[in-house]
Amino acid sequence: MNKTRIAALGIIIVSVIIAIYFYNIFPDTIATHWDSRGNVNGYMNKFLGLFLVPIIMLGSFLLFSALPYIDPLKQNIKKFRKQYDIFIAVIILFLLYVYILTIIWNLGYKINLLQFILPGFALLFYYIGILLKSTKRNYFIGIRTPWTLSNDIVWKKTHEKAGRLFKLSALICLIGLIFPEYSILFILVPVIAGSVYLIIYSYLIYPRKK
């Protein structure tokens, strides 16, 4: 196991320590879900509220770690494995950041959770942009359409475009800090619009024989 994945495991252990520490401090029920305006609309008992995210982090780590070994094109994944392992760590770090925000809110600091989560999404989207640009054709990671999976050139061009779009999405997320009431739109709209565009783009550039 390389240093990046060890670091990801370390982040997961930190989340478990946080859960154990706050278990006897928090009330029996804690806030765990917020609507698009940042208002609480969901609660859980404190065991699930504190330990669910660490469990999700561990499950994500195991799933993402397993994918390169079961992909039929695993040899291609080896070509960008360094960037992929960093992506795993970034995902785990993002989940820890969101988890800490919920802890802060339940400690009585009524922050606008969606506004504070924007920098986390910006970091995540930006690194996804880096990862996508370096990916090689495979069945689990990247923009997987019938046209990208069928042609290496289409895969390469689509993912070069995807890298730029996700980095742009990261910048748009940060603009959302100026308009906190529309935070959710600055997260969802650029990613959804970009994904639809990339699907159409991969179709249009696919070489067709008469």
C-alpha positions in Angstrom: 0.0 0.0 0.0 1.5 3.4 -1.0 1.7 6.5 1.1 -1.4 8.1 -0.5 -3.7 5.3 0.4 -2.1 5.1 3.9 -2.9 8.8 4.3 -6.5 8.1 3.2 -6.8 5.4 5.9 -5.3 7.9 8.4 -8.1 10.4 7.5 -10.7 7.6 8.1 -9.2 6.9 11.5 -9.4 10.6 12.4 -13.1 10.5 11.6 -13.7 7.5 13.9 -11.8 9.3 16.7 -14.0 12.4 16.2 -17.1 10.2 16.4 -16.0 8.5 19.6 -15.0 11.8 21.2 -18.3 13.5 20.6 -20.5 10.5 21.3 -20.9 11.3 25.0 -21.2 15.0 24.3 -24.0 15.2 21.8 -27.7 14.7 22.6 -29.5 11.5 21.5 -30.7 13.1 18.2 -28.5 15.3 16.0 -29.0 17.2 12.7 -27.7 15.3 9.7 -29.4 16.8 6.6 -30.0 20.3 5.3 -32.2 21.6 2.4 -31.1 23.8 -0.5 -31.5 26.9 1.7 -29.3 25.5 4.5 -32.2 24.7 6.8 -32.2 21.4 8.8 -34.7 18.9 7.4 -33.4 15.6 8.7 -32.2 14.1 12.0 -30.7 10.8 13.1 -29.9 9.2 16.4 -26.4 10.1 17.5 -24.9 6.7 16.8 -25.8 6.8 13.1 -25.3 10.5 12.9 -21.7 10.2 14.2 -20.6 6.9 12.7 -22.4 6.8 9.3 -20.0 9.1 7.6 -16.9 7.2 8.8 -18.5 4.0 7.6 -19.2 5.6 4.2 -15.6 6.8 4.1 -14.3 3.3 4.7 -16.7 1.8 2.2 -15.7 4.3 -0.5 -12.0 3.6 0.2 -12.5 -0.1 -0.2 -14.7 0.2 -3.3 -12.3 2.7 -5.1 -9.3 0.6 -4.1 -10.9 -2.6 -5.6 -12.0 -1.1 -9.0 -8.5 -1.1 -10.6 -8.2 -4.9 -9.9 -11.5 -5.9 -11.5 -11.5 -3.7 -14.5 -10.9 -5.7 -17.7 -8.6 -2.8 -18.8 -6.6 -2.8 -15.6 -3.4 -2.3 -17.5 -4.6 1.1 -18.6 -5.4 2.1 -15.0 -1.8 1.4 -14.0 -0.8 4.3 -16.4 -2.6 6.8 -14.2 -2.6 5.0 -10.9 -0.8 7.8 -9.0 -3.4 10.3 -9.9 -6.2 7.8 -9.1 -4.8 7.1 -5.6 -4.7 10.8 -5.0 -8.3 11.0 -6.1 -9.2 8.4 -3.4 -7.5 10.5 -0.8 -9.3 13.7 -2.0 -12.7 12.0 -1.8 -12.0 10.8 1.7 -10.7 14.3 2.7 -13.9 15.9 1.2 -16.1 13.6 3.2 -14.1 14.5 6.4 -14.6 18.2 5.6 -18.4 17.8 5.3 -18.4 15.6 8.4 -16.6 18.3 10.4 -19.1 20.9 9.2 -22.0 18.9 10.6 -20.1 18.5 13.9 -19.6 22.2 14.1 -23.3 22.9 13.4 -24.4 20.4 16.0 -22.1 22.1 18.5 -24.3 25.2 18.3 -22.6 27.2 15.5 -25.4 27.8 13.1 -23.3 28.2 10.0 -24.7 28.2 6.4 -23.7 24.6 5.7 -24.1 24.9 1.9 -22.0 28.0 1.7 -19.2 26.5 3.7 -19.3 23.3 1.6 -18.6 25.2 -1.6 -14.8 25.3 -1.2 -14.9 21.5 -0.6 -16.7 20.9 -3.8 -14.4 23.3 -5.6 -11.4 21.3 -4.5 -13.1 18.0 -5.4 -14.1 19.2 -8.9 -10.7 20.7 -9.6 -8.9 17.5 -8.8 -11.4 15.5 -10.8 -10.4 17.7 -13.7 -6.8 16.8 -13.2 -7.7 13.1 -13.0 -9.9 13.0 -16.1 -7.2 14.6 -18.2 -4.8 11.8 -17.3 -7.1 8.8 -17.5 -6.7 6.1 -20.1 -9.6 4.0 -21.5 -11.2 1.8 -18.8 -14.7 0.7 -17.7 -15.0 2.4 -14.3 -13.2 5.8 -14.2 -14.0 8.7 -16.5 -16.6 9.7 -19.1 -17.8 6.2 -20.1 -20.0 6.5 -23.2 -20.3 3.9 -26.0 -18.2 6.2 -28.1 -15.3 6.9 -25.7 -15.1 3.2 -24.7 -14.9 2.2 -28.4 -12.1 4.5 -29.5 -8.9 5.7 -27.8 -8.8 9.0 -29.7 -12.4 9.8 -28.7 -11.6 8.9 -25.1 -8.5 11.2 -25.1 -10.2 14.2 -26.7 -13.3 13.9 -24.5 -11.3 13.6 -21.3 -9.1 16.6 -22.3 -12.3 18.5 -22.7 -13.7 17.1 -19.4 -10.6 18.1 -17.5 -11.1 21.7 -18.5 -14.8 21.7 -17.8 -14.4 20.3 -14.3 -11.8 22.8 -13.4 -14.2 25.5 -14.7 -16.9 24.0 -12.5 -14.6 24.4 -9.5 -14.2 28.1 -10.2 -18.0 28.5 -10.6 -18.5 26.8 -7.2 -16.3 29.5 -5.6 -18.4 32.3 -7.3 -21.3 30.8 -5.4 -19.8 32.1 -2.2 -21.0 35.6 -3.2 -24.6 34.3 -3.6 -25.1 31.9 -0.7 -28.9 31.6 -1.3 -28.1 29.9 -4.6 -25.2 27.7 -3.4 -26.8 24.5 -4.6 -27.2 25.8 -8.1 -23.5 26.7 -8.3 -22.7 23.1 -7.4 -25.2 21.2 -9.5 -25.7 23.2 -12.7 -22.1 23.3 -14.0 -21.5 19.6 -13.4 -24.8 18.5 -14.9 -24.5 20.8 -17.9 -20.9 19.8 -18.4 -21.7 16.1 -18.2 -24.5 16.4 -20.8 -22.2 18.4 -23.1 -19.4 15.7 -22.8 -21.8 12.9 -23.8 -22.9 14.8 -26.9 -19.3 15.8 -27.6 -18.1 12.2 -27.5 -20.9 11.2 -29.9 -20.2 14.0 -32.4 -16.4 13.3 -32.6 -16.8 9.6 -33.0 -15.3 8.5 -36.4 -17.9 6.8 -38.6 -17.2 4.8 -41.6 -19.5 5.0 -44.6 
